Amino acid sequence: MEDRLDALLKQADELRAGIKQMQDESKMMGYNAVGIRQSADTIAKCLKKVGNNKIAALANRDKRKVYDEMEKAVEELMEFIK
């Protein structure tokens, strides 16, 4: 009887640890989804700036800034995907 109770306690601890791990992973997925959305928005904004034919062409300095911002967004996106 005592062995069975010990086994049940061990299983309960393992179950608790598994539930805690799932909770932590769920929080990270939510955080990653927000980060991915923000990075995608930044990339879309940069692409609109560079590809908009209705405005005057961006100066080279401005293009470098936009591309730099887009590269940073892509790097952040890759971190969330890992």
HUCORLIN-V487555 format. One line per field, one symbol per residue. ss: DSSP state (a for helix, b for strand, c for the rest). burial: + if it has 24 or more other C-alpha atoms within 12 Angstrom, else -. Layout:
# HUCORLIN-V487555
ss: ???
burial: ???
This chain:
# HUCORLIN-V487555
ss: caaaaaaaaaaaaaaaaaaaaaaaaaaaaaaaaaaaaaaaaaaaaaaaaaaccccccccaaaaaaaaaaaaaaaaaaaaaac
burial: -----------------------------------+--++-++--+--++---------------++-++--++-++-----
